[in-house]
């Protein structure tokens, strides 16, 4: 029997492929039109768990600190934001995309009235997008954004491994210890990529770089920038000396590349300080030396010191980074430069104590922050309230708005164009299309790299990409299979429902009465433009609104 490609001509093969796609598309559309929204309720949600004193009291203590701080500054905080605004913030910060219309409908119909935010977080934690997105964000501070030395480094495997740790909610101190002490082959033991990313393939030794590893450890895990004294003492506040950095780097001196991968060899570290001869550098830590274990391999001792429960710099840095992901801005700026001594902003030390007490449980940390009054504040005030000022923003008396990151903009455009949630359970075709489209968009929009939380300024080219770019055009045009705009128009009972569904899909809120009336009037007008063209214009306008591109 001849192979099928020999029987069907090239033209026939293309037609067959087109027919297959059409059949799949019709089936997908039909199934989504006929079936009700289906999202499996979170398995791990327990309302009683978040009503216990050990949870409620921590939230109250944080709220009290912020309330006292606002009173001291003479500030009346913004009113509470509605629940849809809050779940949008959480989805953007934890998954990199806005909620789908399907998720919004289920949230409003199924989530418990007494604690819907914790129900929503349970849903997000069981969504693989959350662990994957958190892994990518954390990986930027661990290994940067470049692909590194291909022979000895696999970034994708590293991010995948990190995502698995977050999905399983492995204690964060254990994750960090695994990174610092990693051994073996970078393909079989993905955590080893934290070490191998520092290898310079042009270096004959082909060994990890102690200096780069020391810099990563201090910034990513301790929120301390002592790599600035790599070449000389600190002449500004005279806190750090050059030896502080190189004594820390010395812990990685025996980390070498062998046939079996990364292994500990016991090799010493030598460095030539300014105007001094080359000398062996001892293994010492720059502060709290009493916490350094006496026994064990060098990297094991270092990992024990970094993650020690009394080394509060580790817990502070963890809290600060999670806070930054949820708010779009760290509690202490910059995110990787936190003073060893106070004073600290409200809430920080309470969150640090709670994180340590609960064994570095990141999911609990996120739940506590999401329950606080400060996270639930609005970013605007209605008529009758005193206007918000720069002081409100500076002292967290209103939710701080910030521009969405490139991948958040891309992910939100793709999600807004789909009524159903595009997650790990979606068909492979939809997930592949999302990945390709997001990658192309971010490439043109501009990735901000490792500097995660610096203030972003919008550019003309970014605005033009949103206004005229391929992604926005393809996700708003007339396409019954792929685009929510068309499907809403085909299924909504009247123009009022069309406008409401579009607003919920794109902005995660319902239109105001004025907005509703304005667009209904446009849809009701008898003119040359079709309803489909008007719907495309509505979707385009919402995606290009300032509101869409900010985390409000």
C-alpha positions as CSV (number, residue, x, y, z in Angstrom):
1,X,0.0,0.0,0.0
2,X,1.3,3.4,-0.9
3,X,1.9,6.0,1.8
4,X,-0.9,8.5,2.1
5,X,1.3,11.4,1.0
6,X,1.9,9.5,-2.2
7,X,-1.8,9.2,-2.9
8,X,-2.9,12.7,-2.0
9,X,-1.3,15.6,-4.0
10,X,0.3,18.5,-2.2
11,X,-2.7,20.6,-3.0
12,X,-4.9,17.9,-1.6
13,X,-2.9,17.7,1.5
14,X,-3.3,21.4,2.2
15,X,-7.1,21.1,1.5
16,X,-7.2,18.1,3.9
17,X,-5.4,20.1,6.6
18,X,-7.7,23.1,6.1
19,X,-10.8,20.8,6.4
20,X,-9.4,19.2,9.6
21,X,-8.8,22.6,11.2
22,X,-12.3,23.7,10.2
23,X,-13.9,20.6,11.6
24,X,-12.0,21.0,14.8
25,X,-12.9,24.6,15.0
26,X,-16.6,24.0,14.4
27,X,-16.6,21.3,17.0
28,X,-14.8,23.6,19.5
29,X,-17.3,26.4,18.9
30,X,-20.3,24.1,19.1
31,X,-19.2,22.5,22.3
32,X,-18.5,25.9,23.9
33,X,-21.8,27.4,22.8
34,X,-23.8,24.4,24.0
35,X,-22.1,23.6,27.3
36,X,-22.2,25.7,30.4
37,X,-19.0,27.0,32.0
38,X,-17.1,24.2,33.6
39,X,-14.3,24.9,36.1
40,X,-13.5,22.2,38.7
41,X,-13.9,23.8,42.2
42,X,-10.6,24.0,44.0
43,X,-9.8,20.8,45.9
44,X,-7.9,22.4,48.7
45,X,-10.2,25.2,49.7
46,X,-11.5,25.2,53.3
47,X,-13.3,28.3,54.5
48,X,-12.7,27.4,58.1
49,X,-9.0,27.5,57.7
50,X,-9.0,31.2,57.0
51,X,-11.3,32.0,59.9
52,X,-9.0,30.6,62.5
53,X,-7.3,33.1,64.9
54,X,-3.7,32.1,63.7
55,X,-4.6,33.5,60.3
56,X,-7.1,36.3,61.1
57,X,-4.9,37.7,63.9
58,X,-1.9,38.1,61.6
59,X,-4.0,40.0,59.1
60,X,-5.4,42.2,61.8
61,X,-1.9,43.0,63.1
62,X,-0.7,44.1,59.6
63,X,-3.9,46.2,59.1
64,X,-3.3,47.9,62.5
65,X,0.3,48.8,61.6
66,X,-0.8,50.3,58.3
67,X,-3.7,52.2,60.0
68,X,-1.4,53.7,62.6
69,X,1.1,54.7,59.8
70,X,-1.7,56.4,57.8
71,X,-2.9,58.2,60.9
72,X,0.6,59.4,61.6
73,X,1.0,60.7,58.0
74,X,-2.5,62.4,58.1
75,X,-3.9,60.2,55.3
76,X,-7.4,58.9,54.8
77,X,-6.9,55.6,52.8
78,X,-8.8,54.9,49.6
79,X,-12.0,52.9,49.9
80,X,-12.0,49.1,49.3
81,X,-11.8,47.9,45.7
82,X,-14.5,45.5,44.5
83,X,-13.8,41.8,44.2
84,X,-13.4,41.7,40.4
85,X,-10.7,44.3,40.7
86,X,-8.9,42.2,43.3
87,X,-9.1,38.9,41.4
88,X,-7.7,40.8,38.3
89,X,-4.8,41.9,40.4
90,X,-4.2,38.4,41.7
91,X,-4.4,36.8,38.2
92,X,-2.0,39.3,36.7
93,X,0.5,39.0,39.5
94,X,0.3,35.2,39.8
95,X,-0.5,34.0,36.2
96,X,0.6,36.9,34.0
97,X,-2.9,37.3,32.5
98,X,-6.3,38.6,33.3
99,X,-9.2,36.3,34.3
100,X,-11.3,34.8,31.5
101,X,-15.0,35.5,31.1
102,X,-15.5,31.9,32.0
103,X,-13.6,32.3,35.3
104,X,-15.4,35.5,36.1
105,X,-18.8,33.9,35.6
106,X,-17.8,30.9,37.8
107,X,-16.3,33.2,40.5
108,X,-19.5,35.2,40.7
109,X,-21.8,32.1,40.8
110,X,-19.7,29.6,42.9
111,X,-17.3,31.4,45.2
112,X,-18.4,31.7,48.8
113,X,-19.7,35.1,49.9
114,X,-17.8,35.1,53.2
115,X,-14.3,34.7,51.7
116,X,-14.2,34.8,47.9
117,X,-10.6,35.9,47.6
118,X,-9.3,32.8,49.4
119,X,-11.5,30.6,47.2
120,X,-10.0,32.4,44.2
121,X,-6.4,31.8,45.4
122,X,-7.1,28.1,45.9
123,X,-8.3,28.0,42.3
124,X,-5.1,29.8,41.1
125,X,-2.8,27.7,43.2
126,X,-4.2,24.6,41.5
127,X,-3.7,26.2,38.1
128,X,-0.3,25.3,36.5
129,X,0.0,28.8,35.0
130,X,0.5,30.2,38.5
131,X,3.5,28.0,39.4
132,X,4.9,28.4,35.9
133,X,4.6,32.2,36.0
134,X,6.1,32.5,39.5
135,X,9.0,30.3,38.4
136,X,9.8,32.5,35.5
137,X,9.7,35.6,37.6
138,X,11.9,34.1,40.3
139,X,14.2,32.6,37.7
140,X,15.1,36.1,36.4
141,X,16.7,37.0,39.7
142,X,18.4,33.6,40.0
143,X,19.8,33.0,36.5
144,X,18.9,36.1,34.4
145,X,17.0,36.0,31.1
146,X,19.7,34.9,28.7
147,X,20.0,31.3,27.4
148,X,23.5,31.0,28.7
149,X,26.1,28.4,27.7
150,X,24.0,25.8,25.8
151,X,26.5,23.0,26.4
152,X,26.1,23.2,30.1
153,X,22.9,25.1,30.7
154,X,19.2,24.5,30.1
155,X,17.1,27.5,31.2
156,X,13.8,25.9,30.3
157,X,14.5,22.8,32.4
158,X,15.5,25.0,35.3
159,X,12.3,27.1,35.1
160,X,10.2,23.9,34.8
161,X,11.9,22.4,37.9
162,X,11.3,25.6,39.8
163,X,7.6,25.6,38.7
164,X,7.2,22.1,40.0
165,X,8.6,23.2,43.4
166,X,6.1,26.1,43.6
167,X,3.2,23.9,42.4
168,X,3.9,21.4,45.2
169,X,4.3,24.4,47.6
170,X,7.7,23.0,48.8
171,X,9.0,25.2,51.6
172,X,11.0,28.0,50.0
173,X,14.0,27.6,52.3
174,X,14.4,24.0,51.0
175,X,14.2,25.2,47.4
176,X,17.0,27.7,48.0
177,X,19.2,25.2,49.8
178,X,18.7,22.9,46.8
179,X,19.9,25.6,44.4
180,X,23.0,26.5,46.4
181,X,24.1,22.9,47.1
182,X,23.1,21.5,43.7
183,X,25.3,18.7,42.2
184,X,25.2,16.5,39.2
185,X,24.3,16.9,35.5
186,X,22.3,20.0,34.6
187,X,19.9,17.9,32.4
188,X,19.1,15.3,34.9
189,X,19.2,17.6,38.0
190,X,17.7,20.9,36.7
191,X,18.5,22.8,39.9
192,X,22.2,22.5,38.9
193,X,21.5,25.1,36.2
194,X,21.7,27.7,38.9
195,X,25.4,26.8,39.1
196,X,26.2,26.1,35.4
197,X,24.7,29.3,34.1
198,X,27.8,31.1,35.4
199,X,30.2,29.0,33.3
200,X,32.1,30.9,30.7
201,X,32.6,28.5,27.7
202,X,35.6,30.6,26.5
203,X,37.3,29.8,29.8
204,X,39.7,26.9,29.6
205,X,38.8,25.8,33.1
206,X,35.1,25.5,32.2
207,X,34.1,25.8,35.8
208,X,31.4,27.9,37.5
209,X,32.2,31.5,38.4
210,X,32.5,32.0,42.1
211,X,32.1,35.8,41.8
212,X,28.9,35.5,39.8
213,X,27.4,33.0,42.2
214,X,28.2,35.1,45.2
215,X,26.5,38.1,43.6
216,X,23.4,36.0,42.8
217,X,23.2,34.6,46.3
218,X,23.4,37.9,48.0
219,X,21.0,39.8,45.7
220,X,18.4,37.1,45.0
221,X,18.3,35.5,48.4
222,X,19.4,38.1,50.9
223,X,18.5,41.4,49.4
224,X,22.0,42.7,49.9
225,X,24.2,44.3,47.2
226,X,27.7,43.5,48.4
227,X,28.8,42.7,44.9
228,X,29.5,46.4,44.6
229,X,32.6,45.9,46.7
230,X,34.0,43.2,44.5
231,X,36.8,45.6,43.3
232,X,37.2,48.0,46.3
233,X,35.9,48.8,49.7
234,X,32.7,50.7,50.2
235,X,33.7,54.3,50.5
236,X,30.1,55.7,51.0
237,X,28.8,54.3,54.2
238,X,31.9,52.2,55.0
239,X,29.7,49.2,55.8
240,X,31.2,46.6,53.4
241,X,34.8,45.8,52.6
242,X,36.2,44.1,49.6
243,X,37.1,41.0,51.6
244,X,33.4,40.6,52.6
245,X,32.5,39.7,49.1
246,X,35.4,37.5,48.2
247,X,35.2,35.6,51.5
248,X,31.6,34.8,50.5
249,X,32.6,33.8,47.0
250,X,35.2,31.5,48.5
251,X,32.4,29.1,49.5
252,X,32.0,28.3,45.7
253,X,35.7,27.8,45.1
254,X,35.5,24.0,45.1
255,X,32.5,23.8,42.8
256,X,33.9,22.3,39.7
257,X,32.8,20.7,36.5
258,X,33.6,17.0,36.3
259,X,32.6,14.1,33.9
260,X,29.7,13.4,36.3
261,X,28.6,17.1,36.3
262,X,29.0,19.6,39.1
263,X,30.9,18.3,42.1
264,X,32.6,19.6,45.2
265,X,36.4,19.3,45.0
266,X,37.6,21.2,48.0
267,X,39.7,23.5,45.9
268,X,40.7,26.8,47.7
269,X,40.0,30.3,46.5
270,X,42.7,32.8,45.9
271,X,42.4,36.5,45.1
272,X,44.8,39.4,44.7
273,X,43.5,42.4,46.7
274,X,44.7,45.9,45.6
275,X,48.4,46.4,46.3
276,X,48.6,43.0,48.0
277,X,50.0,39.7,46.8
278,X,47.8,36.8,45.7
279,X,46.5,35.0,48.8
280,X,44.1,32.2,49.8
281,X,40.8,33.7,50.9
282,X,39.0,32.1,53.9
283,X,35.4,31.1,53.8
284,X,33.5,33.6,55.9
285,X,30.1,35.3,55.8
286,X,29.7,39.1,55.8
287,X,27.3,39.3,58.8
288,X,25.8,37.1,61.5
289,X,28.8,34.7,61.5
290,X,27.4,32.9,64.5
291,X,24.7,31.4,62.3
292,X,27.2,29.7,60.0
293,X,27.3,25.9,60.6
294,X,30.6,24.6,61.7
295,X,30.4,21.3,59.8
296,X,29.6,20.2,56.3
297,X,30.7,20.9,52.8
298,X,31.3,24.6,52.0
299,X,28.1,25.1,50.0
300,X,26.1,23.2,52.5
301,X,27.3,25.5,55.3
302,X,26.6,28.5,53.1
303,X,23.1,27.3,52.3
304,X,22.4,26.7,56.0
305,X,23.5,30.2,56.9
306,X,21.5,31.9,54.0
307,X,18.3,30.1,55.0
308,X,18.7,30.1,58.7
309,X,15.5,31.2,60.4
310,X,17.5,33.9,62.4
311,X,18.9,35.3,59.2
312,X,16.0,37.6,58.7
313,X,17.5,39.1,55.6
314,X,16.4,35.9,53.8
315,X,12.8,36.0,55.0
316,X,12.7,39.8,54.3
317,X,13.8,39.4,50.8
318,X,11.3,36.6,50.2
319,X,8.4,38.7,51.6
320,X,9.6,41.8,49.6
321,X,9.7,39.8,46.3
322,X,6.2,38.2,46.8
323,X,4.8,41.7,47.7
324,X,6.3,43.1,44.6
325,X,4.7,40.4,42.4
326,X,1.3,41.1,43.9
327,X,1.4,44.9,44.0
328,X,3.7,45.5,41.0
329,X,6.1,47.3,43.4
330,X,8.2,46.1,46.3
331,X,7.5,47.2,49.9
332,X,11.2,48.1,50.1
333,X,12.9,49.6,47.0
334,X,15.0,48.4,45.3
335,X,13.8,44.8,45.7
336,X,17.3,43.5,46.1
337,X,18.6,46.1,48.5
338,X,17.0,45.9,52.0
339,X,18.8,47.4,55.0
340,X,20.1,44.9,57.6
341,X,18.6,47.2,60.3
342,X,15.4,49.1,60.4
343,X,13.3,51.1,60.5
344,X,11.1,49.0,58.1
345,X,7.8,49.8,56.5
346,X,4.5,48.7,58.1
347,X,3.7,45.0,57.9
348,X,7.1,43.8,56.8
349,X,8.4,42.4,60.1
350,X,5.0,40.8,60.9
351,X,5.0,39.0,57.6
352,X,8.6,37.9,58.1
353,X,7.8,36.4,61.5
354,X,4.8,34.6,60.1
355,X,6.8,33.3,57.1
356,X,9.4,31.9,59.4
357,X,6.9,30.4,61.9
358,X,5.1,28.6,59.0
359,X,8.2,27.1,57.5
360,X,8.5,29.4,54.5
361,X,5.1,28.6,53.1
362,X,4.8,30.9,50.0
363,X,1.2,30.1,49.4
364,X,0.3,31.1,53.0
365,X,2.3,34.3,52.6
366,X,0.4,35.2,49.4
367,X,-2.9,34.4,51.2
368,X,-2.1,36.6,54.1
369,X,-1.1,39.6,51.9
370,X,-4.2,39.2,49.8
371,X,-6.4,39.3,52.9
372,X,-4.9,42.6,54.1
373,X,-6.7,45.9,53.9
374,X,-3.8,47.5,52.0
375,X,-4.0,44.9,49.2
376,X,-7.8,45.4,49.0
377,X,-7.7,49.2,48.7
378,X,-8.9,50.9,45.5
379,X,-6.5,52.9,43.3
380,X,-9.1,55.6,42.8
381,X,-11.8,57.4,44.7
382,X,-15.3,58.3,43.7
383,X,-17.0,61.7,44.0
384,X,-17.3,62.8,47.7
385,X,-13.9,61.4,48.7
386,X,-10.8,63.6,49.2
387,X,-8.5,63.3,46.2
388,X,-5.6,60.9,46.3
389,X,-2.1,62.4,46.4
390,X,1.5,61.3,45.9
391,X,1.6,60.7,49.6
392,X,-1.2,58.1,49.3
393,X,1.0,56.3,46.8
394,X,4.2,56.6,48.8
395,X,2.6,55.3,52.0
396,X,0.4,52.6,50.5
397,X,-2.8,54.4,51.4
398,X,-4.1,53.5,47.9
399,X,-3.3,50.6,45.7
400,X,-0.2,51.6,43.6
401,X,-0.9,51.3,39.9
402,X,1.9,50.3,37.6
403,X,2.3,49.4,33.9
404,X,1.8,45.8,33.1
405,X,4.9,43.9,32.0
406,X,5.2,42.9,28.4
407,X,4.2,39.3,28.9
408,X,1.2,40.4,31.0
409,X,0.0,42.7,28.2
410,X,0.4,39.8,25.7
411,X,-1.2,37.2,27.9
412,X,-4.1,39.5,28.7
413,X,-4.7,40.2,25.0
414,X,-4.8,36.5,24.1
415,X,-7.0,35.7,27.1
416,X,-9.4,38.6,26.4
417,X,-9.9,37.1,23.0
418,X,-11.1,33.7,24.4
419,X,-14.2,33.2,26.4
420,X,-12.8,30.0,28.0
421,X,-9.6,30.0,30.1
422,X,-6.4,29.2,28.2
423,X,-4.6,27.1,30.8
424,X,-2.9,23.7,31.1
425,X,-6.2,21.9,30.4
426,X,-6.8,23.7,27.2
427,X,-6.3,22.0,23.8
428,X,-2.7,21.9,22.7
429,X,-3.6,24.0,19.6
430,X,-4.8,26.9,21.8
431,X,-1.8,26.6,24.1
432,X,0.7,26.5,21.2
433,X,-1.0,29.5,19.6
434,X,-0.8,31.4,22.9
435,X,2.9,30.7,23.3
436,X,3.8,31.7,19.8
437,X,1.7,34.9,19.8
438,X,3.0,36.0,23.2
439,X,6.6,35.3,22.2
440,X,6.3,37.4,19.1
441,X,4.5,40.2,20.9
442,X,7.0,40.5,23.7
443,X,9.9,40.4,21.2
444,X,8.5,43.5,19.5
445,X,7.1,45.2,22.7
446,X,10.4,44.9,24.5
447,X,11.3,42.6,27.5
448,X,12.5,44.5,30.5
449,X,15.0,41.8,31.4
450,X,16.2,41.1,34.9
451,X,15.4,44.6,36.4
452,X,12.0,43.4,37.4
453,X,10.4,46.3,39.2
454,X,11.9,49.5,38.0
455,X,9.4,52.2,36.9
456,X,8.4,51.5,33.3
457,X,7.7,54.3,30.9
458,X,5.5,53.6,27.9
459,X,6.9,54.3,24.5
460,X,5.4,55.4,21.2
461,X,6.4,52.1,19.5
462,X,4.5,50.1,22.3
463,X,1.4,52.2,21.8
464,X,1.6,51.7,18.0
465,X,2.0,47.9,18.5
466,X,-1.2,47.9,20.6
467,X,-3.0,50.1,18.1
468,X,-1.9,48.5,14.9
469,X,0.0,45.3,15.8
470,X,-0.7,41.9,14.4
471,X,-1.8,40.3,17.7
472,X,-4.5,42.9,18.5
473,X,-5.8,42.8,14.9
474,X,-6.0,39.0,14.8
475,X,-7.6,38.8,18.2
476,X,-10.4,41.3,17.4
477,X,-11.2,40.5,13.8
478,X,-14.3,38.5,12.6
479,X,-13.4,34.9,13.5
480,X,-16.1,32.7,15.0
481,X,-13.6,30.0,15.9
482,X,-10.8,32.0,17.6
483,X,-12.2,35.3,18.9
484,X,-14.4,36.1,21.8
485,X,-15.6,39.4,20.2
486,X,-17.3,37.5,17.4
487,X,-18.6,34.7,19.6
488,X,-20.1,37.2,22.1
489,X,-21.9,38.9,19.2
490,X,-23.2,35.6,18.0
491,X,-24.6,34.4,21.4
492,X,-25.6,37.5,23.4
493,X,-29.3,38.1,23.6
494,X,-29.1,41.9,23.2
495,X,-26.7,44.8,22.8
496,X,-26.6,45.3,26.5
497,X,-25.2,41.9,27.0
498,X,-22.7,42.4,24.2
499,X,-21.3,45.5,25.9
500,X,-21.2,43.9,29.4
501,X,-19.5,40.7,28.1
502,X,-16.9,42.7,26.2
503,X,-16.0,44.8,29.3
504,X,-15.8,41.8,31.5
505,X,-13.6,39.9,29.0
506,X,-11.2,42.8,28.5
507,X,-11.2,45.0,31.7
508,X,-12.6,42.5,34.3
509,X,-15.4,44.9,35.2
510,X,-18.8,45.9,34.1
511,X,-19.3,49.1,32.2
512,X,-20.6,52.2,34.0
513,X,-24.1,53.3,33.1
514,X,-22.7,56.1,30.9
515,X,-20.4,53.6,29.1
516,X,-23.2,51.1,28.7
517,X,-25.5,53.7,27.2
518,X,-22.9,55.1,24.9
519,X,-22.0,51.8,23.3
520,X,-25.6,50.5,23.2
521,X,-26.5,53.6,21.2
522,X,-23.7,52.9,18.8
523,X,-24.9,49.3,18.3
524,X,-28.5,50.5,17.8
525,X,-27.7,53.0,15.1
526,X,-28.8,52.1,11.6
527,X,-25.8,52.9,9.4
528,X,-23.5,51.4,6.8
529,X,-21.2,49.7,9.4
530,X,-22.2,46.2,10.4
531,X,-22.6,45.1,14.1
532,X,-19.5,43.0,13.6
533,X,-17.5,46.0,12.7
534,X,-18.8,47.9,15.7
535,X,-18.0,45.0,18.0
536,X,-14.4,44.9,16.6
537,X,-14.1,48.6,17.3
538,X,-15.4,48.2,20.9
539,X,-12.9,45.4,21.6
540,X,-10.1,47.4,20.0
541,X,-11.0,50.5,22.0
542,X,-11.0,48.5,25.3
543,X,-7.7,46.8,24.6
544,X,-6.1,50.2,23.7
545,X,-7.5,51.9,26.8
546,X,-5.1,53.1,29.5
547,X,-7.0,51.0,32.0
548,X,-6.1,47.7,30.2
549,X,-2.4,48.3,30.4
550,X,-2.2,49.0,34.1
551,X,-2.6,46.8,37.1
552,X,-5.4,48.9,38.7
